[in-house]
Amino acid sequence: MLLLEVISGERLAKPERGKMRVHKISNVNKALDFIASKGVKLVSIGAEEIVDGNVKMTLGMIWTIILRFAIQDISVEEGLLLWCQRKTAPYKNVNIQNFHISWKDGLGFCALIHRHRPELIDYGKLRKDDPLTNLNTAFDVAEKYLDIPKMLDAEDIVGTARPDEKAIMTYVSSFYHAFSGAQKAETAANRICKVLAVNQENEQLMEDYEKLASDLLEWIRRTIPWLENRAPENTMQAMQQKLEDFRDYRRLHKPPKVQEKCQLEINFNTLQTKLRLSNRPAFMPSEGKMVSDINNAWGGLEQAEKGYEEWLLNEIRRLERLDHLAEKFRQKASIHESWTDGKEAMLQQKDYETATLSEIKALLKKHEAFESDLAAHQDRVEQIAAIAQELNELDYYDSPSVNARCQKICDQWDNLGALTQKRREALERTEKLLETIDQLYLEYAKRAAPFNNWMEGAMEDLQDTFIVHTIEEIQGLTTAHEQFKATLPDADKERQAILGIHNEVSKIVQTYHVNMAGTNPYTTITPHEINGKWEHVRQLVPRRDQALMEEHARQQQNERLRKQFGAQANVIGPWIQTKMEEIGRISIEMHGTLEDQLNHLRQYEKSIVNYKPKIDQLEGDHQLIQEALIFDNKHTNYTMEHIRVGWEQLLTTIARTINEVENQILTRDAKGISQEQMNEFRASFNHFDRDHSGTLGPEEFKACLISLGYDIGNDAQGEAEFARIMSIVDPNRMGVVTFQAFIDFMSRETADTDTADQVMASFKILAGDKNYITVDELRRELPPDQAEYCIARMAPYNGRDAVPGALDYMSFSTALYGESDL
């Protein structure tokens, strides 16, 4: 009983202190009961035989105690055997099937040592036909380097047909415990490698984010000044080229940047998720490179876009208006200059000084007719001045030449007025000397001049260019033209009346043989000229009809474009809104695994992207509308800008939703286990699930843990640890462990989540429990790239126990999880 208390670490019931046989039997039974309570089956061992001094039975009982408690963490023989098989599997000349003859050639012991400490044995030089050398090599190396005492004799093993099974199992268990420390070091190194790999991956993601953010901000910085440049062009062609450049920007240059902006947000969210899952602080981008900064800069870009497009269209309208006004100015100026040609010389003539009385009167009447004609031209001069003023207000590029020509016309007009007044005064002084005047010529001249001016005005109006943007405007011009045509019969009557006056003059001249030199002294307008202009007016009327009809057809085409664009926009706009609402519902209502949800979302995204040709078609219609200078659309409330922004938001929203599911998968997988581990766990579980019930009993479960190299311990603390594990996997104390409970437990044990304390503890294991670690230890325990990563970043250790070259792994571990440049 004392031996059991010492070796198990537990207290037994108080022994009987009497010396009688009954007391001895009672004490031995207490010992046997305690052994049985630990799940050990006792065969053919009784208290009476032991008390009676049966040496063989007594030694058997002691051997059972040693086997049970000396190797209690591998108490299940089959678990230890499976562990040995796994460790020696790579060695083709080793085949461990039991704990007796499988070990006779010594290669099994050597393989275990070489698997964990390859530098201790040159395994390639061992021969299967030299078991003594193999056994002694293994026993000597184990004793010298692994602190495993020689429990076996090589000659006894080789010379025995079937070596003692329990002796070999006990000796092998020493290897199991010896290498458990190496297992801890390997686990510690693996944990550190995983932590460093996560840090390196996160660093790369941070660098990628910074570069992508810098490139995108730099593109925005370069683009905004171009969009804010409002320097106007002088020609319509130059402004049209600016508009075409802007369309290329919207169609070719901006879409890739929209994708980059969306990808930047996705990368940022993914990085933050990974940092959170690995217990790292959140990533804080450089100043000015936050996602919000990108969004603000993007908002400024889109505002500049909107203003630039509006400015381009307004400038095109302005230039179109300027070209129209400039042409109108040139036409009216040319007509006026043609009319004034020679008028100054005429007004400066002194013909009245030598004229007869009839000639004087004729000159006076002619001058009155000229004044009437001059007054009729006042309106044209005012129109010319008004057009010149409007060209100045609209900042026409050739305003200096327009102003100079207008000033010349105005100065000439003022001079004509002065000369007219001066000649009238001269004629009126002479009029007192003159008596007769031909009233018919005067009447002809008075009526012919306004009529001629009316015809010239009509010809101007009929040849006047027009700019309209709607059917209503062209209908208004058509109505005005119809009203003008309605006045033609009255005008023709006036023409006939004027020609009748001239015919009357001719009749009088022929009748009374008056010498009038064949000309009308009061006007230069001849009947031939009136008839010619009248015929020209009649020819211009159908031309004007044709021009109005063509413009009406063009406006009808524009209206069809409006309706076509409106019909498509009224479909696409609500479709985009519906899809935006659908995405919100999908993210809430989706069922199934995260992979199923992700697949569903990607299929949904594909269906969205397949809608892109309709957007492109709408862009094409919008371009036709702009080229036709159509600036309003009463058939829809959706502008192309609304469609563009909605489409970009739709693509961005579904991309963000997909990223959220991907991050959920990332979060789930971060707490899971690898496929390789899963296969190993499943194989071990199935090996011990002999009745295929899908569950393991406590002993089978313990054997399963042992086969996976799980170290439970050698004493009462180990029993407590196993009890803790059972409370996790079998919380209801049903006495069975399901595969799911087993996997949940192993997931927690092998999860990649870590803390600074865990990493620090792992380094402490690699450092052999020292407060510092050396360069050689790092290079021995870690892969080359990971070791150099640590060496380059670890600060020197300055503790009292420091040695040359000692490195501070504690501050390094803390820096991994705090604010640092890592």
BADOMI-270803 format. One record per residue (C-alpha): x, y, z. Coordinates in steps of 0.5 Angstrom, whole numbers, plus 2048, in hexadecimal, padded with zeros to 3 digits. Example, Ala and Ser with C-alpha at 12.3 -4.5 7.8 and 13.67 -1.06 7.14 Angstrom:
<atoms>
8197F7810 81B7FE80E 
</atoms>
This chain:
<atoms>
800800800 806805801 8098037FB 8028057F7 80280B7FB 80980D7F9 80880B7F2 80180E7F0 8028147F4 7FB8137F8 7F98117FF 7F680A800 7F1808806 7F580780D 7F880080D 7F67FB813 7FC7FC818 7FB7F481B 8007EF819 7FA7E9819 7F97E6812 7F27E9811 7F67F0812 7FB7EE80D 7F67EC808 7F17F2809 7F77F6807 7F97F2801 7F27F37FF 7F27FA800 7F87FA7FB 7F47F67F6 7EE7FA7F6 7F28007F5 7F57FD7EF 7EF7FB7EC 7EC8027ED 7F18047E8 7EE8007E3 7F47FA7E3 7F17F37E3 7F47EE7E8 7F57E77E5 7F67E17EA 7F97E67F0 7F67E57F7 7F77E87FD 7F87E1801 7FD7DF7FC 8017E57FD 8007E5805 8037DE805 8097E0801 8087DE7FA 80E7E27F7 80C7E17F0 8057E47F1 8087E97F5 80D7EB7F0 8077EB7EB 8037F07EF 8097F57F0 80B7F47E8 8037F67E7 8047FC7EB 80A7FF7E8 8077FE7E1 8018017E3 8048077E7 80B8087E4 8088097DD 80180B7DE 8008107D9 80180B7D4 7FD8057D8 7FA8037D2 7FF7FE7CE 7FC7FF7C7 7FC8067C8 8048067C9 8048017C4 8018057BF 80580B7C1 80C8067BF 8098047B8 80880C7B6 80E80E7B8 8128087B5 80E8087AF 81380B7AA 8188067AC 8178007A7 81B7FB7AA 8177FC7B1 8107F97B2 80D7FA7B9 8077F57BA 8087F37C2 80D7F57C8 8117EE7C7 8147EB7C1 8137F27BD 8197F57C1 81E7EF7C1 8227F27BB 8237F97BF 8217FD7B9 81A7FF7BC 81E8027C2 8238067BD 81D8087B8 81A80B7BE 82080F7C0 8228117B9 81B8137B8 81B8187BD 82381A7BE 8268187B7 82D81B7B9 82E8157BE 82E80F7BA 83080E7B3 82A8097B1 82D8087AA 8338047AD 82E7FF7B1 82D7F87AE 8277F47B0 82C7ED7B1 8307F17B6 82A7F17BC 82F7F27C2 8337F87BF 82C7FB7BD 82A7FA7C4 8307FC7C8 8308027C4 8298047C5 82A8027CD 8318067CD 82E80C7C9 82880C7CE 82C80C7D4 8318117D2 82D8177CE 8258157D1 8268147D8 82380D7D7 8268087DB 8288017D9 8227FD7DB 8237F77D6 8297F37D4 82B7F27CC 82D7EA7CD 8277E87D1 8227EB7CC 8267E87C6 8277E27CA 81F7E17CB 81A7DE7C6 8157E37C9 8177E97CD 8147EB7D3 80E7EF7D1 80D7F47D7 8147F57D8 8157F87D0 80E7FC7D1 8117FF7D8 8188017D4 8148037CE 8108087D2 81680B7D5 81780D7CD 8108107CD 8118147D3 8188167D1 8168197CA 81081C7CD 8148227CF 8178227C8 80F8227C6 80E8287CA 81482C7C7 81182A7C0 80A82C7C2 80E8337C4 8128347BE 80B8327BA 8078387BE 80D83D7BD 80D83B7B5 80683C7B5 8068437B8 80C8457B4 8098437AE 8028477B0 80684D7B1 80A84D7AB 80484C7A7 8008517AA 8068567A9 8068547A1 7FE8567A2 80085C7A5 80585E7A0 80085C79A 7FB86179D 80086779E 802866797 7FB865794 7F886B798 7FE86F796 7FD86E78F 7F686F78F 7F7876793 7FC87878E 7F8876788 7F287A78B 7F788078D 7F9880785 7F287F783 7EE885787 7F288B784 7F188877D 7E988877F 7EA88F782 7ED89277C 7E8897779 7EC89A774 7E789B76E 7E989A767 7E789E761 7E589975C 7DF89475C 7E488F75A 7E9890760 7E388F765 7E0889761 7E7886762 7E788876A 7E088476A 7E387E767 7E987E76B 7E487E771 7E087876E 7E787476D 7E8876775 7E1873777 7E186D772 7E986B773 7ED86E778 7E886F77E 7E586877E 7EB864780 7EC869786 7E5868788 7E7860789 7EE86278C 7EA866791 7E5861793 7EB85C793 7EF861798 7E986079D 7E885979C 7F085879E 7EF85D7A4 7E98597A7 7ED8527A6 7F38557A9 7EF8577AF 7EC8517B0 7F384D7AF 7F68527B4 7F08517B9 7F08497B8 7F78497BA 7F784E7C0 7FA8537BD 7F985B7BD 7F485D7B8 7F88607B2 7F98687B1 7FB86A7AA 7FF8707A9 7FD8777AA 7F88797A5 7F78727A2 7F186F7A6 7EB86C7A3 7E78727A5 7ED8777A2 7EC87379B 7E587479B 7E587B79C 7EA87C797 7E6878792 7E087C794 7E4882792 7E687F78B 7DE87D78A 7DC88478C 7E2887787 7DF882782 7D8885782 7DA88C782 7DF88B77C 7DA887778 7D588D779 7DA892777 7DB88E771 7D488E76F 7D3895771 7D989776D 7D7894767 7D0897767 7D489E768 7D889D762 7D289A75E 7CF8A1760 7D58A575E 7D68A2757 7CF8A3756 7CF8AA758 7D68AC754 7D38A974E 7CC8AD74F 7D18B3750 7D58B274A 7CE8B2746 7CB8B8748 7D28BC748 7D38BA741 7CC8BC73F 7CC8C2743 7D38C4740 7D18C2739 7CB8C773A 7CF8CD73C 7D48CC737 7D48D2733 7CF8D6738 7D48DB73A 7D68DD734 7CF8DE731 7CD8E2737 7D48E6736 7D28E872F 7D08EF72D 7CC8ED727 7C68F272A 7CA8F8728 7CA8F7720 7C38F3720 7BD8F671D 7B78F7722 7B48F0720 7BA8ED721 7BB8F1728 7B48EE72A 7B68E7728 7BC8E872C 7B88EA732 7B38E4731 7B98DF730 7BC8E2736 7B68E173A 7B58DA737 7BD8D973A 7BB8DB741 7B58D6741 7BA8D173E 7BF8D3744 7BA8D3749 7B88CC747 7BF8CA748 7C08CC74F 7BD8C6751 7C28C274E 7C88C6751 7C58C5758 7C58BE756 7CC8BE754 7CE8C275B 7CA8BD75F 7CD8B775C 7D48BA75D 7D28BB764 7D08B4765 7D68B1762 7DA8B5767 7D68B376D 7D78AC76B 7DF8AD76A 7DF8AC763 7E68AA761 7E68AF75B 7E38B575E 7E88BA75C 7E78B9755 7DF8B9756 7DF8BF75B 7E48C3755 7DF8C1750 7D98C3754 7DC8CA756 7DE8CB74F 7D68CA74D 7D48CE753 7D98D4751 7D78D374A 7CF8D374C 7D08DA750 7D48DD74A 7CE8DB745 7C98DE74A 7CD8E574A 7CE8E5743 7C78E3742 7C58E9746 7CA8EE743 7C78EC73C 7C08ED73E 7C18F4741 7C58F573A 7BF8F2736 7BA8F673A 7BD8FC739 7BD8FB732 7B68F8732 7B38FF732 7B590072B 7B28FA729 7AB8F9728 7AA8F2724 7AB8EB726 7A88E5723 7A38E2728 7A38DC725 7AA8DA725 7AA8DD72D 7A58D872E 7A88D272B 7AF8D472E 7AB8D4735 7A88CE734 7AD8CA731 7B38CC736 7AF8C873C 7AC8C3738 7B48C2735 7B68C273C 7B08BD73E 7B38B8739 7BA8B973B 7B88B8742 7B48B2740 7BA8AF73C 7BE8B0742 7B98AC747 7B88A7741 7BF8A5741 7C08A6749 7C38A074C 7C089E752 7C2899758 7BC89575C 7BD890761 7B688D761 7B088C75D 7AC892760 7B189775E 7B1894757 7A9894757 7AA89B759 7AE89D753 7AA89974E 7A489D751 7A78A4750 7A98A2749 7A28A0747 7A08A774A 7A58AA745 7A28A673F 79B8A8741 79E8B0740 7A08AE739 79A8B0735 7998B7739 7A08B8737 79F8B6730 7998BB72F 79E8C0732 7A38BE72D 79E8BE727 79C8C572A 7A38C872A 7A48C5723 79D8C8721 7A08CF723 7A68CE71F 7A28CC719 79E8D271A 7A48D671A 7A68D3713 79F8D4710 79F8DC712 7A68DC70F 7A48D9709 79D8DD709 7A08E470A 7A78E2707 7AB8E570E 7B28E570D 7B48E1714 7BA8DE711 7B78D7712 7B98D671A 7B58D8720 7B98DE723 7B68DC72A 7B98D472B 7BE8CF728 7B98CA729 7B68C8722 7B08C3721 7B58BE71E 7B98BE725 7B28BD729 7B08B8724 7B78B4725 7B78B572D 7AF8B372D 7B18AC729 7B78AB72D 7B28AC733 7AE8A7730 7B48A272F 7B68A2736 7AF8A1739 7AF899737 7B7899739 7B589B73F 7AF896740 7B489173E 7B9893743 7B4893749 7B188C746 7B8889747 7B988D74E 7B288A750 7B588374E 7BB884752 7B8886758 7B3880757 7B987C757 7BC87F75D 7B587E761 7B687775F 7BD877762 7BA87A768 7B4875768 7B986F767 7BE87176C 7B8873771 7B586C770 7BC868771 7BD86D777 7B686B77A 7B886477A 7BF86477C 7BF869782 7B9865785 7BD85F784 7C3861787 7BF86478D 7BC85D78E 7C285978D 7C585E793 7BF85C797 7C0854795 7C7854797 7C585779E 7C085179F 7C484C79C 7C984D7A1 7C484C7A7 7C08467A4 7C68427A1 7C683B7A4 7CB8357A4 7D28357A5 7D783B7A4 7D983879D 7D283779B 7D183E79C 7D7840799 7D683C793 7CF83F793 7D1846793 7D684578E 7D1842789 7CD84978B 7D384D789 7D484A783 7CC84B781 7CD852783 7D485377F 7D0850779 7CB856779 7D185A777 7D085A76F 7C985E771 7CD863775 7D286476F 7CC86576A 7C986A76E 7D086E76E 7D086D767 7C9870766 7CB87676B 7D1877767 7CC878761 7C887D765 7CE881767 7D0881760 7C988375E 7CA889763 7C4886767 7C488976D 7BE887771 7B9881771 7B2882773 7B187A773 7B5878779 7B887A77F 7BE87677F 7C487A77C 7CA876779 7CE87877F 7C9875784 7C986E780 7D186F780 7D1870788 7CC86B789 7D0865785 7D6867789 7D386678F 7CF86078D 7D685D78B 7D985F792 7D485D796 7D4856794 7DB855794 7DB85879B 7D685279D 7DA84D79A 7E084F79D 7DC84F7A4 7DB8487A3 7E28467A1 7E484A7A7 7DF8457AB 7E283F7A8 7E98427AA 7E78437B1 7E483C7B1 7EA8397AE 7EE83C7B3 7EB8387B9 7EB8327B5 7F182D7B3 7F482B7AD 7F28257A8 7F88217AA 7F78227B1 7EF8207B0 7F28197AC 7F68177B2 7F18187B7 7EC8157B3 7F180F7B2 7F280E7BA 7EB80F7BC 7E98097B7 7EF8057B9 7EC8047C0 7E58057BE 7E57FD7BD 7DD7FC7BE 7DC8027B9 7D78057BE 7DA80C7BC 7DC80D7C4 7E280B7C8 7E28097CF 7E780D7D4 7ED8077D3 7EC8077CC 7EC80F7CC 7F280F7D0 7F680A7CB 7F380F7C5 7F78157C9 7FD8117CA 7FD80F7C3 7FD8167C1 8038177C5 7FF81B7CB 80381B7D1 7FE81A7D7 80381A7DD 8068157E1 8038167E8 7FD8187EB 7FD81F7E7 7FD81B7E1 7F68177E4 7F481E7E5 7F58207DE 7F281A7DB 7EC81C7E0 7EC8237DD 7EC8217D6 7E681C7D7 7E28217DA 7E38257D4 7E181F7CF 7DC81C7D3 7D98217D7 7D381D7D9 7D78177DC 7D48127D7 7DA80E7D7 7DB80F7CF 7DF8147CB 7DC8167C4 7E08187BE 7DD81F7BE 7DF8207C5 7E681D7C3 7E78227BD 7E48287C1 7E98267C7 7EF8257C2 7ED82C7BE 7EE8307C5 7F482C7C6 7F782D7BF 7F48347BD 7F98397BB 7F683F7BF 7FC8417C4 7FE8477C8 80484A7CA 8058467D1 8048407CC 8098427C7 80E8447CD 80D83D7D1 80F8397CA 81583D7C9 81783B7D1 8168347CF 81B8357C9 8208397CD 8208337D2 81C8377D8 82183D7D7 81F8447D7 8228457D1 8248427CA 82A8417C6 82B8427BF 82D83A7BE 8278387C2 82283C7BD 8268397B7 8268327BA 81E8327BC 81B8367B6 81B8367AF 82183B7AC 81C8407A9 8188417B0 81F8407B4 8228467B0 81B84A7B1 81C8497B8 82384B7B9 8228517B5 81D8547B9 81F8527C0 8228577C5 8288547C9 8268527D0 8298567D6 8278527DC 82C8507E1 82D8497DE 82E84B7D7 8348487D3 83784B7CD 83284B7C7 82C84A7CC 82584C7C8 81F84E7CC 81984A7CA 81584D7CF 8158547CC 8148517C5 80E84D7C7 80B8537CA 80C8577C4 8098527BF 8028547C3 80385B7C4 8058627C0 80B8617BC 80E8617B5 80D8597B5 
</atoms>
